[in-house]
C-alpha cells in the first residue's frame, strides 16, 4: 500500500487528517506526509480574519468536527488569523530530512490550532522546533548543533530541504486534485473531506484506536550527562525537560 498526503497546516481538514495518519502509522502503515503552502500569496504577517472569513472558517470547523469518531479527540481554539505557512512548511521539510517529521507535523498543528501561534514567523517556531530537530539525524551543523531549522528570511537551511519543498509543491500542482488535503493511494488521488472519511474506513477495518497515545513532540534529546535538578531549573531550555521527566 502506497499512501501519500499533501496538506497545509492552516486547514482544519488537514489537522483532522493528521490525527488519523498518526493512527495508521502507529499500526505500521506507511503514510508519506508532504507539506505544501496552500496560499503562497498571503503577506508574511498572515491575514486577520474578518467577519466573512471567520464565518467560512467556522463552517469548515463544524464540518470537520462532525467527522469525529466517538473515541477521537481534536483539540482546537478558534484562531484569529490565517498564517502564511511558508515557514511551517520549511520547518517540516527540514524535519523530514532529519527523520523527525511526525513530531514536527504534530507540533505545528498544535501550535496553530491550540495555541493560536503564528507558525509563519521563524522566531515563533525557533523554540518548539529545536527539541525535535536536535533529536534528528541531520548532518547540517545549524540543525545538528542548535536545532535551527528556519532562516530569518523564512527559507530552509539545507539545499535538500529546498528541493524537497519545490518537489512537493510541483507534485501537488500536477495532481490537480482540488481542495486540500490530497491523498494519493496507489497512484489514485482524492481530495477534501473524502480524505479523512477514507482514512476512517481504513482505521475501522484495522480495529485500531483513532487517538493513540504519543510522546511529547517538543521534547529535547536526553543529555549524556544528567545535570543536578537545581541547575536545570535555573538554566531551563533543553536541560529542564529531561530533569522533569525523571
N, C-alpha and C positions, 0 to 999 in steps of 0.2 A: 504494500500500500504506500503510495507516494502522495503526501499531503503538504501543500504549500499555502500559507496565508499571507495576504498583503493587507496591511492595516495602518491606520493613523491613530495616534494616541489621544486625539481630542474627540473621538467618536464614541458615543455610548454603546453602540452595537459592537464596536471593536473591543471595548472594555469587557463586555459580556463574553465575547468570543475568546478573549484571552484567558478567562477563568476556565472555560471548557477545554481549551488547549492544555491547560495545566492538568486537568483531569485525565486527558488522553495520554499525555506524556508520562504521568505517574503510573499509567498502566502499560508503559513500554511502547506506546505508539509514537512513531517519529513524525513530528509536525515541524516543518521549517517555517518559522515566523519571520517575515520580511517587512520592515518598517518603511512606509512611504509618507510623503508630505502631500496631504490632500489639497491644501490651499497655499501654494508657494507664493501667491501674490499678496498675502497679508503683510502688513507692516511688521517690523521686527518686534514692536511692542504688543502685537496682537490686536484684537478688536473687541471693544467693550460690547456687551450685549444690550441692544436697545429693546424696546417693548416687543417688536415684531420677532426679532431673532430669539428672544427669550421664550416666546410662545412656541416657536418652532422647535427649540431645544427641549422644552418641556414635553412636547408631543413625542419627540424621539425617545426621551427618557421613559415616558409612560409606555410606549410600545416595547421598549427594552425590558422594563420591569414586568410586563405582562408575560414575558417568556420565561421568567424564573421558575425553576422547579421547586417542589416543597423542601428539598434538602440543600438548596443552592442559596448562596449569600453573595450580595453585590453591594458593598458599602459605597456610598456616594453622598456628596453635598453639591447643591446647585452652584455651578461656577458663575463667576461674574464676567468672564471674558472668554474668547476663543483665542488660544495662543497660536503663534506661528511656530509650528512644530519642527522646524529645521534643526535646532539644537538637540531636541529629543531624539530625532532620527540619527543624528551624528553620534550621540552618546550610545545609542543602541547598536549602531554599526560597529563601533569600536568594541563594545562588549561582546558582540557576536564573534569577532575575530579573536577575542581573549578567552572565549569559552564560558562566559557568564551571561549569556543573552537572556535566559529565562528570568534570572533575578532582576536584571535591569529593566526588562519589559514590565515585570510586576511593579517595581518601584516607580516607574514613570507613570503608569496608570494611576497608582495610588496617590502620587504627588499631586496630580491634577484633579482627579475626581473625588478625593477625600480631603486634601489639604488646600485645594484651590491655588496651588503653587504655579508660578509662571514657568512652565517647562520649556519655554522658548528662550529663557535667559540663562546663559552659560554660568553666571555666578550662582544662580539659584540651584543649578544642577551639580555644582562642584562637590559639595559635601556628600549628598546622597550617593553619587556615583563612585566616590573614592573607595568605599569599602569593597564593593563587588569587583571593581577594576583591579584593585590590589590583590584580590584573591584569584584573579585570572592568570593566564599564562602568556600575556603579550611580551614580546621581546623589545618593544619600544620603551626607551628609558622614561619618558614622561608618564606613560601608563604604568610600567612595571615598578617604578620607584615612588611615584607621587599620586597615582590614581587619577591623573589628569587626562581627561578624555575628550573635552570640547574646548576649542580655542576661544579666545575672547571675541573673535570675529564669527563665531558660530560654525566654524569649519572643523573637519576631522584633523586628528593629529597624524595619522598614518595614511600613506598612499593607498594601501589595501582597503581601508575603510571608505575612502573617497570613491574608489572603483566599485565597491560593494553598493554604495548608495546610488550611484548612477545606474548600475545594472538593475537594481530593484525597481527604480522609478521607470526605467525603459521597459522592463518586463511587464509591469502593471499597465503602462500605457498601451503596449502592444496587445495585451489580452483584451482590453476594451470591454470589460465585463460589467461596467456600471458602478453603482454605489459601493463604497467600502462597508464591511470587509469583503475581500475577494478570496474564495477558496478554490484552489486547483487540486482536484483529486484525479490522479492517474491521467493528467493532461486535460481534463474537462473542467471548465470554470463555472462557478456560481457566485452570486454576489448578494449583498444586502442582508435582509432578515432571513433569507434562505440558508445562510451560512450557519448561524447559531442553531437554527432548527435542525439542520442536518447533523450537526455535532451532538445535539441532544439525542437523536436516534442512535448514533454510534455509542454514546456513553451508556444509554439504557440497554443496548444489546450486550455490552460488556459487563453490565451489572457492577459498575464502579461508582464511587461517590462523586457528586458534582463539585464538591468543595473540599478537596483533600487538604490535610494539614501540611503547611510548607514552612521552611525556615525563614527567618527574618532576612529579606533581600539586601538590606543595607549593612549587614554585619561586616566587620573588619576581619581580616585573617588573624588567627591567634598568634601572638608574638612568640618567638623562640624562647625568650626569657620572660617569665611572668613577673611583672613589677609588683611592689607592695601596693595594697589597696589604697593607702593614704596618698601615694604618689600618683596613682592612676586617677583618683578622684580630683586631684589638683590639676593634673595635666589634661585629662579628657581625651577627646579625639579617638584615635584608633586604639588607645590603651584602655579606655574606660569600658568599652563593650565587653572584652573578654573578662575583665575583672568582675563585672556584674553577673556574668553567666557562669561563674564557678562557685 
